[in-house]
Amino acid sequence: MKTFDWIVIGAGITGAALSYELVKKGLTVLLLEQNAVVQNATRFSYGGLAFWSGTTDLTRQLCREGIEIHRHLSEELDTDTQFRELDLLLTIAAGDRPEKVAASYAHFAIAPRLLSVEAACELEPLLNPKAIAGALTVGHGHISPEATTQGYSDRFVGLGGAIEFAEVRGFVREGDRILGVKSATETYHAQNVAVCAGGLSRMLLTSAGIPLRLYFTRAEMLEIPPQASREVKVRSLIMQAVLQRFPMEAAASQVEVDPLWDEPGNVLAPPVLDAGAIQFQDGSIRIGQLSRVLSDPNATVDRAESEAAIRAGVGKFLPALENLPATWHDCLVAFSCDRLPLIGAIPNVEGIHIFSGFSNPLVFVPPLAKRFANCAVGENDPLIPKLSPSRFV
């Protein structure tokens, strides 16, 4: 029976990056993923790297480290992550006060610049000038999340890591120590387990009696294939300046709401729509995003109704995209109650760790994977303890 130094659960970008960094340290690592065809938050991400968005010493440092890694990651992984730097355009809805919205961004490391309606439409000609009162713009990083994750996975295997496709059903536990994980057909043993299962992390841990203040939204988007978007060019990554998702997450992660998360069928907040779009280098376009907070990760939704809402919401700002052929998709996106990821050992149970909650920003993943791996081999790190799940205990 082989025992690994680490088992990593979840082969999205977080799990793949962490597995790669651990195996680089000379550790034996098994990466487990339940789906051979990935349908997770990485697959349906916009791929934006908000390196400008740090608001504290901690987040500003991680933003700087993250974008520096991404600028050289294609070379390190020997793959094309499709990294580029482009304009982020944050639309300000008609009726909102542009100066007030701009002031709410003044505390970021790089404050976005306020544009008039005319300047915004010059930067992004697809915009409907009647739908906006202006826009904010700032330099933004962008990757293909799928290509980047595949690059991490390939290099991980090349360095001796192992990947298996199996759905983790539970943990091997002896008292207050985790000794491995169980699938439907196999048992895997390890000195340490890292949960990187995104929106499924809470369910997996809760089923094992391990409470954690980690939550998830159900994010819905439409994907327009390259053949349907040949005549359309989206120049920028477009999002709304006043996002509804963050207040929704804050309301749904209050400590008094926690018991409702463990009851099936609860709707913890009304759904919200943040209209946005990004065109990838292969020509495909992703538009969305409709977000829901449902206590059941397997809850079903009315796809036709969701698609109609996304098309109408995006079409208001970008009419050329509203009626293009597209496929509806959804995924779970993990978040914490303070909008920072949960990184490190889970309190009160030995041998189990968390590396999840990266709903924003994605740029944090590479530097935190490196720092986590440093800690795994006994090196001290000043930042990882600040992101420990014990901060909520």
matplotlib code that plots the C-alpha trace (Angstrom):
import matplotlib.pyplot as plt

x = [0.0, 1.6, 1.3, 1.8, 3.2, 0.2, -3.1, -4.7, -8.4, -9.6, -7.7, -8.9, -6.4, -5.9, -5.4, -3.1, -1.0, -0.6, 0.2, 2.9, 4.5, 4.4, 6.1, 8.7, 9.7, 10.5, 7.3, 5.2, 1.8, -1.4, -3.9, -7.5, -10.2, -13.7, -14.3, -12.1, -13.9, -13.6, -16.8, -15.6, -15.1, -11.8, -13.4, -16.0, -13.9, -13.4, -9.6, -9.1, -6.0, -6.9, -3.3, -4.4, -7.0, -4.9, -6.3, -4.1, -0.4, -1.2, -3.3, -1.1, 1.9, 0.0, -1.1, 2.5, 3.8, 0.9, 1.2, 5.0, 4.6, 2.0, 4.2, 6.8, 4.5, 4.3, 8.1, 8.2, 5.5, 6.6, 3.1, 1.2, -1.1, -2.3, -1.2, -1.8, -2.5, -5.6, -8.0, -10.6, -13.7, -16.0, -19.3, -21.2, -25.0, -27.1, -28.5, -25.5, -23.1, -19.7, -17.7, -19.2, -18.5, -14.9, -14.4, -15.2, -12.2, -9.7, -8.3, -7.1, -3.3, -3.9, -7.0, -9.0, -9.4, -12.8, -14.0, -16.8, -19.5, -17.8, -14.3, -15.7, -17.4, -14.2, -12.3, -15.1, -17.2, -19.7, -20.9, -24.4, -23.9, -27.5, -27.0, -24.0, -23.2, -19.5, -16.9, -13.7, -10.7, -7.4, -4.8, -5.7, -4.1, -5.8, -5.1, -6.8, -7.7, -8.0, -4.6, -2.9, -4.4, -3.4, 0.1, 0.3, -1.0, 1.4, 4.4, 3.2, 3.1, 6.5, 8.1, 6.7, 3.3, 0.3, -3.2, -6.2, -9.9, -12.0, -14.8, -13.7, -16.5, -14.9, -11.7, -9.7, -9.8, -8.3, -9.4, -8.5, -6.2, -6.9, -4.9, -6.2, -9.3, -11.9, -13.5, -16.3, -13.8, -10.4, -8.7, -5.7, -3.3, -1.3, 0.5, -1.5, -4.6, -5.3, -8.9, -9.0, -12.4, -13.8, -17.5, -17.7, -15.1, -17.7, -20.0, -17.0, -15.8, -19.2, -20.0, -16.9, -17.9, -15.3, -16.9, -15.4, -16.6, -16.3, -19.3, -20.2, -22.2, -23.7, -22.4, -24.1, -22.8, -23.2, -20.4, -20.5, -18.4, -15.8, -17.8, -20.7, -18.5, -16.5, -17.9, -17.6, -14.6, -14.7, -11.7, -11.8, -12.7, -16.1, -17.7, -20.0, -18.3, -20.9, -20.9, -23.9, -22.2, -20.0, -22.8, -24.7, -21.8, -21.4, -25.0, -25.0, -21.8, -22.9, -22.2, -25.9, -26.7, -24.3, -26.9, -29.0, -26.1, -26.4, -30.1, -31.1, -33.2, -32.4, -32.1, -29.8, -30.1, -31.9, -30.0, -28.0, -26.8, -23.5, -23.3, -19.9, -18.1, -14.6, -13.4, -10.7, -7.9, -9.6, -12.6, -15.0, -16.9, -18.1, -20.9, -22.6, -22.7, -25.8, -25.0, -27.2, -26.6, -28.3, -27.5, -27.6, -24.7, -26.7, -29.8, -31.3, -32.3, -34.4, -31.8, -34.1, -35.0, -31.4, -30.3, -32.9, -31.9, -28.2, -29.0, -31.2, -28.7, -25.7, -27.6, -28.5, -24.8, -23.6, -26.5, -24.3, -23.9, -27.5, -28.7, -25.6, -25.8, -24.5, -24.5, -25.6, -23.2, -23.0, -20.4, -19.8, -17.5, -16.0, -15.8, -15.1, -16.8, -14.0, -13.3, -9.9, -9.0, -8.7, -5.2, -3.5, -4.2, -7.8, -8.0, -8.7, -8.0, -4.5, -3.4, -6.0, -5.6, -7.6, -6.6, -9.8, -12.0, -10.4, -13.6, -11.6, -8.9, -7.5, -4.1, -3.5, -3.3, 0.3, 2.1, 0.0, 0.6, 4.3, 4.1, 1.9, 4.5, 7.3, 5.4, 4.9, 8.6, 9.1, 9.9, 8.4, 6.1, 4.7, 1.6, 0.1, -0.9, -2.8, -5.0, -5.4, -9.0, -8.2, -8.8, -12.5, -12.2]
y = [0.0, 3.3, 6.3, 9.7, 12.8, 14.7, 14.0, 17.0, 16.9, 18.8, 19.4, 22.9, 25.7, 25.8, 22.0, 21.8, 24.7, 23.5, 19.9, 21.3, 23.4, 20.5, 18.0, 20.6, 20.4, 16.7, 15.5, 12.6, 13.9, 12.3, 14.7, 13.4, 14.8, 13.4, 14.3, 13.4, 16.2, 19.2, 21.1, 23.3, 27.0, 27.0, 25.8, 28.6, 31.4, 34.7, 34.2, 37.8, 38.7, 41.8, 42.6, 46.2, 45.4, 45.1, 47.2, 46.1, 45.4, 41.6, 41.8, 44.3, 42.0, 39.0, 40.9, 42.0, 38.4, 36.9, 39.0, 38.7, 34.9, 34.9, 37.0, 34.2, 31.2, 30.0, 29.7, 27.9, 25.4, 25.0, 25.8, 28.7, 30.0, 32.7, 35.4, 38.9, 42.4, 44.1, 46.9, 46.2, 48.2, 48.7, 50.0, 52.5, 52.1, 55.0, 56.8, 56.1, 59.0, 58.3, 60.4, 58.6, 55.2, 56.2, 57.4, 53.9, 52.5, 55.1, 52.8, 50.2, 49.8, 51.1, 53.2, 52.8, 55.9, 57.5, 57.7, 59.6, 57.8, 58.8, 57.6, 54.3, 53.6, 54.5, 52.0, 49.4, 50.1, 47.3, 49.3, 50.8, 54.4, 54.8, 52.2, 53.8, 57.0, 56.4, 53.7, 53.0, 51.5, 50.0, 47.5, 43.9, 40.6, 37.7, 34.0, 30.9, 29.2, 25.8, 26.1, 27.3, 24.4, 21.9, 23.3, 23.0, 19.4, 18.4, 19.7, 18.1, 14.7, 15.4, 15.9, 12.6, 13.5, 11.1, 12.0, 9.7, 10.3, 9.4, 11.0, 11.5, 10.2, 10.7, 10.6, 7.9, 9.1, 7.9, 10.0, 13.6, 12.7, 12.3, 9.5, 9.6, 9.6, 7.2, 6.9, 4.5, 1.9, 2.8, 4.0, 6.3, 7.0, 10.2, 12.1, 15.2, 16.0, 19.3, 20.1, 22.2, 21.2, 24.7, 25.0, 21.3, 21.7, 22.7, 19.7, 17.3, 18.7, 19.0, 15.4, 14.4, 16.6, 19.3, 22.7, 25.6, 29.1, 28.4, 28.9, 28.8, 30.6, 28.9, 30.9, 30.8, 32.0, 31.5, 30.5, 31.7, 29.4, 30.8, 30.0, 32.1, 35.2, 35.6, 39.0, 40.2, 41.6, 42.3, 44.4, 44.5, 42.5, 44.0, 44.0, 46.2, 48.7, 48.2, 44.4, 42.8, 39.5, 40.8, 42.2, 39.0, 36.9, 39.1, 38.7, 34.9, 34.4, 36.1, 33.8, 33.7, 32.3, 29.4, 26.8, 27.4, 26.2, 22.8, 22.4, 21.3, 23.5, 26.9, 30.0, 32.2, 35.4, 36.5, 35.8, 38.7, 39.4, 41.2, 41.8, 41.1, 39.6, 38.4, 37.1, 34.5, 34.1, 31.3, 33.7, 32.2, 34.6, 34.1, 36.3, 36.4, 36.2, 35.2, 34.2, 32.3, 31.3, 27.9, 25.6, 22.5, 22.2, 19.8, 22.1, 22.4, 25.7, 26.8, 27.0, 28.7, 31.4, 31.9, 32.1, 34.7, 36.8, 36.7, 37.6, 40.5, 41.7, 41.6, 42.8, 46.0, 47.0, 44.9, 44.5, 42.7, 39.7, 39.3, 36.9, 35.0, 31.2, 30.1, 27.3, 27.7, 26.5, 26.7, 25.9, 26.4, 29.2, 29.1, 32.2, 33.1, 35.6, 38.2, 37.7, 36.2, 32.6, 30.0, 28.6, 26.1, 23.6, 23.1, 23.6, 20.7, 17.9, 16.9, 16.1, 18.0, 21.4, 23.8, 25.7, 27.3, 30.4, 32.2, 33.8, 37.0, 37.5, 34.6, 36.3, 35.1, 31.4, 31.0, 32.9, 31.2, 27.8, 28.5, 29.8, 26.8, 24.4, 26.2, 25.7, 22.1, 21.5, 23.4, 26.9, 29.8, 32.1, 35.4, 35.5, 32.0, 32.3, 35.4, 33.4, 30.4, 29.1, 29.5, 33.3, 32.5, 30.3]
z = [0.0, -1.1, 1.1, -0.5, 1.2, -0.1, -1.7, -3.4, -4.0, -7.1, -10.3, -11.2, -11.3, -7.5, -7.2, -10.2, -9.2, -5.6, -6.8, -9.1, -6.4, -3.9, -6.3, -7.1, -3.4, -3.8, -2.2, -3.5, -4.6, -5.8, -7.5, -7.5, -9.8, -10.1, -13.8, -16.7, -18.7, -16.3, -15.6, -12.7, -12.0, -13.8, -17.0, -17.0, -15.5, -17.3, -16.7, -15.5, -13.3, -11.3, -10.3, -9.7, -7.1, -3.8, -1.0, 1.9, 2.3, 2.1, -1.0, -2.8, -2.2, -3.5, -6.6, -7.4, -6.9, -8.9, -12.0, -12.0, -12.0, -14.7, -17.0, -17.0, -16.4, -20.0, -20.0, -16.7, -17.6, -21.2, -22.4, -23.7, -20.9, -23.4, -21.0, -22.1, -20.7, -21.9, -20.8, -18.1, -18.8, -15.8, -17.0, -14.9, -15.4, -16.7, -13.7, -11.5, -10.6, -12.3, -9.9, -6.9, -8.4, -9.3, -5.7, -4.5, -6.4, -5.1, -2.5, -4.9, -5.6, -9.1, -9.2, -12.5, -14.6, -15.2, -18.8, -20.4, -22.3, -25.6, -24.5, -23.2, -26.5, -28.4, -26.2, -26.7, -29.8, -28.9, -25.9, -26.0, -25.1, -23.9, -21.2, -19.5, -17.6, -18.2, -17.4, -15.5, -17.1, -15.8, -17.1, -16.4, -16.9, -18.7, -19.2, -20.6, -17.3, -19.1, -20.9, -17.6, -15.6, -18.3, -18.2, -14.4, -14.7, -17.4, -15.6, -12.4, -14.1, -15.8, -12.4, -11.1, -9.8, -10.2, -11.3, -10.9, -11.8, -8.8, -6.8, -3.2, -1.0, 2.4, 4.5, 6.2, 9.8, 13.1, 16.0, 15.2, 12.3, 8.6, 7.1, 3.5, 1.4, 0.1, -3.3, -4.3, -5.1, -3.7, -0.5, -0.8, 2.1, 2.7, 5.4, 4.4, 2.4, 0.8, -0.2, -3.4, -4.5, -4.9, -4.3, -3.3, -0.5, 2.1, 1.4, 1.5, 4.8, 6.4, 5.6, 7.6, 10.6, 9.8, 10.0, 8.0, 7.1, 3.4, 1.1, -2.6, -5.2, -8.3, -11.2, -14.6, -17.9, -21.7, -24.0, -27.6, -29.9, -32.2, -35.3, -34.0, -33.1, -36.3, -37.1, -33.5, -31.7, -28.0, -27.3, -23.5, -20.5, -19.6, -16.1, -14.2, -11.9, -9.2, -8.7, -7.0, -6.2, -3.4, -1.3, -1.9, -0.7, 2.4, 3.3, 2.8, 4.9, 8.1, 11.1, 12.0, 8.5, 8.9, 10.1, 7.0, 4.8, 6.3, 5.5, 2.0, -0.2, 1.3, -0.9, 1.1, -1.0, -4.1, -7.4, -8.9, -12.4, -13.1, -16.9, -18.4, -21.3, -22.4, -25.8, -25.7, -28.2, -29.9, -30.7, -28.1, -25.9, -22.4, -21.1, -17.7, -14.8, -13.0, -9.4, -6.9, -3.3, -2.8, 0.2, -2.0, -4.4, -6.6, -6.8, -10.3, -11.8, -14.8, -17.6, -20.1, -17.6, -16.6, -20.2, -21.0, -18.0, -19.0, -22.6, -21.6, -19.0, -21.2, -24.3, -22.5, -22.5, -25.5, -27.9, -30.5, -28.2, -27.0, -29.7, -30.7, -30.5, -27.1, -24.6, -21.0, -18.3, -14.5, -11.9, -8.1, -7.0, -3.5, -1.3, 2.3, 4.6, 4.3, 0.5, 1.2, 0.4, 3.1, 3.1, 5.5, 8.2, 9.3, 13.1, 15.4, 12.9, 11.9, 8.4, 6.5, 4.9, 2.8, -0.4, -1.6, -1.7, -4.6, -6.0, -6.3, -7.4, -9.4, -9.6, -6.0, -6.9, -8.1, -5.3, -2.6, -4.1, -3.9, -0.3, 0.7, -0.7, 1.2, 4.4, 3.6, 3.8, 7.0, 5.7, 7.6, 5.7, 7.1, 4.8, 5.0, 8.7, 7.9, 5.5, 7.9, 8.4, 12.2, 11.7, 12.1, 15.2]

ax = plt.figure().add_subplot(projection="3d")
ax.plot(x, y, z, "-o")
ax.set_aspect("equal")
plt.show()
